[in-house]
């Protein structure tokens, strides 16, 4: 209750109407979730914290995987490895040689070393997404694309030549993703943000119903915005190109299979061709949306804020405001 009261009091202290608070991003702690619910505010769970919970739950599926990780932590006490299991695997030969003369610490056997190797590959996409989150323009629009890509990646992983114990983990990850991200499929915040991000548009919506729902949300928001425009909102500008350049281009060490899955999803759902729809639209927001969808989709590493800053003169103020609003919320509460 104290947190809920604070959430109500802080905006008042800053003379900020609650109507101007688009969304509150928070972790998955029970007290926080309860507080934002009691405060009756529009909220979104931290993407990174949710992913961490998915991984944490999946590690409990196989006892031997847990034992291997625990053994790895004991070896880390030697300060030979500093970056978790990845560093441990890099120093495998040196560790094994050192432990031949050390009686109080046991080395990993061949099977456990293989588990470490495959476990790193299994967890690599989560590391990549965590790094991407440090970008200054990582926002809610990226959650649906990354969840869809992760599901595709683990579909392929489950059907690959993976250690049975780790295959169980991969299945548990899929189930955890489905459970913890079940709300995003029909959430207005996520659907509008994804649709109005020129890197994604409709390319990561899994079915026609989701595409139509996103479109209807935008049209409805446009109508509401037309009727409730205030002088403050009229003065608010579009996101500007003052953000730090994103640096998540794949490096040689990055597991590229994850991004191959991303490209596959884009190719299967490519929707740049909307020719002819704009001319039949009868209201401004619908015409703007059709025009926007007909324009070239950006690469995933491009800056969506810079795109809107450059192209805002081609659209009505209404859809530009919607882009500014729904692309403003970060996807994570941790940076």
Buried (B, 14 or more C-beta within 10 A) or exposed (E): EEBBEEBBEEBEEEEEEEEEBBBBBBBEEEEBBEBBEBBEBEBBBBBBBBBBBBBEBBBEBBEEBEEBBEBBEEBBEBEBBEEBBBEBBEBBEEBEEBBEEEEEEEBBEEEBBBBBBBBBBBBBBBBBBBEBBBBBBBBBBBBBBBBBBBBBBBEBBBEEEBBEBBBBBBBBBBBBBEEBBEEBBEBBBBBBBBBBBBBBBBBBBBEEEBBEBBBEBBBEBBEEBBEEEEEEBEEEEBBEEEBEEBEBEEEEEBBEBBBEBBEBBBEEBEBEEBEEBBEEBEBBBBBBBBBBBBBEBBEBBBBBBBBBBEBBEEBBBBBBBBBBBBBBBBBBBBE
